[in-house]
Amino acid sequence: MTAGNADVFAALASPVRRELTALLLRGPRSVNDLASHFEMSRPSVSEHLRVLRDAGLVSEERSGRRRLYRLEAEPLMEVSRWLSPYERFWRDRLAGLRELLDEEDGDDHEH
């Protein structure tokens, strides 16, 4: 795992930050719009956005006094690529377990 992936995992460890990324899937949003979805102060939401920005998960664009935040997909794609072999490993293991259980179930019906 690269240091960048570790930053992404650390940033996404917070349920608030995961919810922020889900909101940003719908497109760029202002900090005020994002803050309206939480029962916390705007500065607290801004701090969560800073962590996401530092991990490369969001970018910030200033438009006058407004700041718009946008989800950046590349770090998530890197994590997905890193996790892919593990996903295949567990899918194969679970398929093998399913086959074994089906065989045992079939053996039980024969006796």
ABEGO torsion letter per residue (X at the ends): XBAAAAAAAAAAABAAAAAAAAAAAAEBBBAAAAAAABBBBAAAAAAAAAAAAAAGABBBBBBEABBBBBBBAAAAAAAAAAAAAAAAAAAAAAAAAAAAAAAAAAAAAAX
